[in-house]
Amino acid sequence: QVQLVESGGGLVQAGGSLRLSCVASRSISSIAALGWTRQVPGKQRELVATFNGGSSTTANYADSVKGRFTLSRDNAKNAIYLQMNNLKPEDTAVYFCRAYLGSTAVFWGQGTQVTVSS
């Protein structure tokens, strides 16, 4: 199992930036896939960015955020970060840190609200 604690959400104007943090309760090198998803009420949860592989430093991004969002990791702190630049109103959502440990073992953080005003 793993516990995930997110922080860094908030209210920002369009074109602004935010940085989300997710700290895991175990070594992130042991996590098969670790990243961020987001959800808007009434819509399916969208995978935003993820590292696939415990030691991977190459992230996969949703087309909607490519070139604007950057996922990074600090293995020493068991943390990943999502730097979000040039935010748009359509980025408004609750952002969840997600960890996949293999098989059906998926864990989520509590979520952090990101609101982008136009």
C-alpha positions in Angstrom: 0.0 0.0 0.0 0.9 3.7 -0.3 -0.5 6.9 1.1 -0.3 9.9 -1.2 -0.5 13.5 0.1 -1.1 16.3 -2.4 -0.6 20.0 -2.0 -0.3 23.1 -4.2 -3.7 23.7 -5.7 -5.5 27.0 -5.7 -7.0 29.8 -7.7 -5.1 31.4 -10.5 -5.8 33.6 -13.5 -5.6 32.3 -17.0 -2.0 32.3 -18.1 -0.7 31.8 -14.6 1.2 28.9 -13.1 0.8 26.5 -10.2 3.0 23.7 -8.9 1.4 20.6 -7.4 3.3 18.3 -5.1 2.6 14.7 -4.2 4.5 12.9 -1.4 4.3 9.2 -1.1 4.6 7.1 2.1 7.0 4.7 0.4 9.9 4.8 -2.0 8.6 6.0 -5.3 11.2 3.9 -7.0 9.1 0.9 -6.0 5.9 2.3 -7.7 5.2 1.0 -11.1 3.4 4.1 -12.4 3.1 7.4 -10.6 1.5 10.6 -11.8 -1.5 12.9 -11.9 -5.1 12.6 -13.0 -7.8 15.2 -12.9 -11.6 15.2 -12.8 -14.3 17.7 -13.6 -17.7 16.9 -12.2 -19.8 15.0 -14.7 -16.7 14.0 -16.8 -14.4 11.0 -16.7 -11.2 11.2 -14.9 -8.4 12.2 -17.2 -4.8 11.0 -17.0 -2.7 14.2 -17.1 0.9 13.1 -16.7 2.6 10.0 -15.4 5.9 8.3 -15.0 5.8 4.6 -16.1 8.5 2.7 -14.2 10.0 3.2 -10.8 13.1 4.9 -12.1 11.7 6.5 -15.2 12.4 10.2 -15.7 10.5 10.4 -18.9 6.9 11.4 -18.4 3.9 10.8 -20.6 1.4 13.6 -21.0 -2.1 14.1 -22.2 -2.3 16.0 -25.4 -4.3 18.7 -23.7 -1.3 19.6 -21.5 1.7 18.9 -23.6 4.1 21.9 -23.7 2.5 23.5 -20.7 2.8 21.0 -17.9 6.0 19.3 -16.6 6.2 16.3 -14.4 9.3 15.8 -12.2 10.4 13.6 -9.4 12.6 13.7 -6.3 13.3 10.1 -5.3 15.1 11.3 -2.1 11.9 13.0 -0.9 9.5 10.3 -2.3 7.8 13.1 -4.2 6.6 14.1 -7.6 5.8 17.6 -8.8 3.5 18.9 -11.6 4.5 22.3 -12.8 1.6 23.8 -14.6 2.3 26.9 -16.8 0.0 28.9 -19.1 -3.0 27.6 -17.3 -6.4 27.7 -19.0 -9.9 27.8 -17.7 -10.4 24.3 -19.0 -7.6 23.1 -16.7 -10.0 23.7 -13.8 -10.5 20.4 -12.0 -9.7 18.4 -8.9 -6.2 16.9 -9.4 -5.4 13.6 -7.9 -2.1 11.9 -7.4 -2.3 8.3 -8.6 0.0 5.4 -7.8 -0.2 2.0 -9.6 1.6 -0.8 -7.8 0.8 -3.6 -10.2 -2.1 -6.0 -10.7 -5.3 -4.1 -9.5 -3.5 -2.1 -6.8 -4.2 1.6 -7.5 -4.1 4.3 -4.9 -5.2 7.9 -4.9 -4.5 11.0 -2.9 -7.3 13.1 -1.5 -7.2 15.5 -4.4 -6.4 19.2 -4.7 -8.6 21.8 -6.4 -7.2 23.9 -9.2 -9.3 26.7 -10.4 -8.3 28.9 -13.4 -10.3 32.1 -13.9 -10.7 33.7 -17.3 
